[in-house]
Amino acid sequence: MVNQHKHLLKPGDQCIGGGYYHFDFVSNRILLDRESYDFGRPKWHLLESLKVPSIYRGMRIVYSYDDGSHDDFNVSEEMNIEYYD
C-alpha cells in the first residue's frame, strides 16, 4: 500500500505539495517525507493552518526532506494545527 499525503485529505481539499507518510506508533509520530511526482515537496509557507483529523491529536507531525541539506521540519511546532472530527 502506498501512503501518499493526498490520501490524508478530506474530500474536496487540495494538496499543496506532497510526498509519502507513515505512522510511527512507538514514538507517537506521523512521519511525512520525500515529494510527490505531481505536486513536488509540501509548500508549508503557503498554508495558514494544517487540518488534521482529531484521532491524531497528540501525535507529533514531522516532515523529513531526506536530502542531506535540510533539517527535519517539525510541523507540529511550526504550523498552526486545526483538529476536526
The 8 nearest C-alpha neighbors of each residue, nearest first, counted from 0:
[[1, 2, 3, 21, 19, 20, 6, 4],
 [0, 2, 3, 19, 20, 6, 21, 4],
 [1, 3, 19, 20, 0, 6, 4, 21],
 [2, 4, 19, 5, 6, 18, 20, 1],
 [3, 5, 17, 6, 19, 7, 18, 20],
 [4, 6, 7, 3, 8, 14, 17, 13],
 [5, 7, 4, 3, 8, 2, 9, 1],
 [6, 8, 5, 4, 9, 3, 51, 2],
 [9, 7, 5, 6, 12, 10, 13, 4],
 [8, 10, 12, 11, 7, 6, 13, 5],
 [11, 9, 12, 8, 13, 7, 6, 5],
 [10, 12, 9, 13, 8, 14, 5, 7],
 [13, 11, 9, 10, 8, 14, 5, 7],
 [12, 14, 15, 11, 8, 5, 9, 10],
 [13, 15, 16, 5, 17, 12, 8, 38],
 [16, 14, 42, 41, 13, 17, 38, 45],
 [41, 17, 15, 38, 40, 39, 42, 14],
 [18, 16, 35, 41, 34, 4, 40, 38],
 [17, 19, 34, 35, 33, 4, 3, 32],
 [18, 20, 3, 32, 4, 2, 31, 33],
 [21, 19, 31, 30, 2, 3, 32, 4],
 [20, 22, 30, 29, 23, 31, 2, 19],
 [21, 23, 29, 24, 28, 30, 20, 27],
 [22, 24, 28, 25, 27, 26, 29, 21],
 [23, 25, 27, 26, 22, 28, 29, 58],
 [24, 26, 23, 27, 28, 22, 58, 29],
 [25, 27, 24, 28, 23, 59, 58, 29],
 [28, 26, 24, 58, 25, 23, 59, 29],
 [29, 27, 59, 58, 23, 60, 26, 30],
 [28, 30, 22, 60, 21, 23, 59, 61],
 [29, 31, 61, 20, 21, 62, 28, 60],
 [32, 30, 20, 62, 19, 61, 63, 29],
 [33, 31, 63, 19, 62, 18, 64, 20],
 [32, 34, 18, 64, 19, 65, 40, 63],
 [35, 33, 18, 40, 39, 17, 36, 32],
 [34, 36, 18, 17, 39, 38, 37, 40],
 [35, 37, 39, 38, 34, 18, 17, 40],
 [38, 36, 35, 39, 17, 16, 34, 18],
 [37, 39, 16, 35, 17, 36, 40, 15],
 [40, 38, 35, 34, 16, 36, 17, 37],
 [41, 39, 34, 16, 17, 42, 35, 18],
 [16, 40, 42, 17, 43, 15, 39, 34],
 [43, 41, 16, 44, 45, 15, 40, 46],
 [42, 44, 45, 46, 41, 15, 78, 16],
 [43, 45, 42, 46, 47, 41, 78, 48],
 [46, 44, 43, 42, 47, 15, 41, 48],
 [47, 45, 48, 43, 44, 49, 42, 78],
 [46, 48, 45, 79, 49, 78, 44, 43],
 [49, 47, 79, 46, 80, 78, 50, 81],
 [48, 50, 80, 81, 79, 51, 78, 46],
 [51, 49, 81, 82, 80, 48, 52, 83],
 [50, 52, 82, 81, 53, 83, 49, 80],
 [53, 51, 83, 54, 82, 55, 84, 50],
 [54, 52, 82, 56, 83, 55, 84, 51],
 [53, 55, 52, 56, 84, 51, 82, 83],
 [56, 54, 53, 58, 52, 57, 51, 82],
 [57, 55, 53, 58, 54, 82, 52, 51],
 [58, 56, 55, 59, 27, 54, 28, 53],
 [59, 57, 28, 27, 56, 55, 60, 29],
 [58, 60, 28, 75, 29, 27, 57, 61],
 [61, 59, 29, 75, 74, 28, 30, 58],
 [60, 62, 73, 30, 74, 72, 31, 29],
 [63, 61, 31, 72, 32, 71, 30, 73],
 [64, 62, 71, 32, 65, 31, 72, 61],
 [63, 65, 66, 33, 32, 69, 71, 62],
 [66, 64, 63, 67, 33, 32, 69, 71],
 [65, 67, 64, 68, 69, 63, 33, 70],
 [66, 68, 65, 69, 64, 70, 63, 71],
 [67, 69, 66, 70, 65, 64, 71, 63],
 [70, 68, 67, 64, 71, 66, 65, 63],
 [71, 69, 72, 68, 64, 63, 67, 65],
 [70, 72, 63, 62, 64, 73, 69, 61],
 [73, 71, 62, 74, 61, 70, 63, 77],
 [74, 72, 61, 75, 76, 77, 71, 62],
 [73, 75, 77, 61, 60, 78, 76, 72],
 [76, 74, 60, 73, 59, 77, 78, 80],
 [77, 75, 74, 73, 78, 79, 59, 60],
 [78, 76, 74, 75, 73, 79, 72, 80],
 [79, 77, 74, 75, 76, 80, 48, 49],
 [78, 80, 48, 49, 81, 47, 77, 75],
 [79, 81, 49, 48, 78, 50, 82, 75],
 [82, 80, 50, 49, 51, 79, 83, 48],
 [83, 81, 53, 51, 52, 50, 80, 84],
 [82, 84, 52, 53, 51, 81, 50, 54],
 [83, 53, 52, 82, 54, 51, 55, 50]]
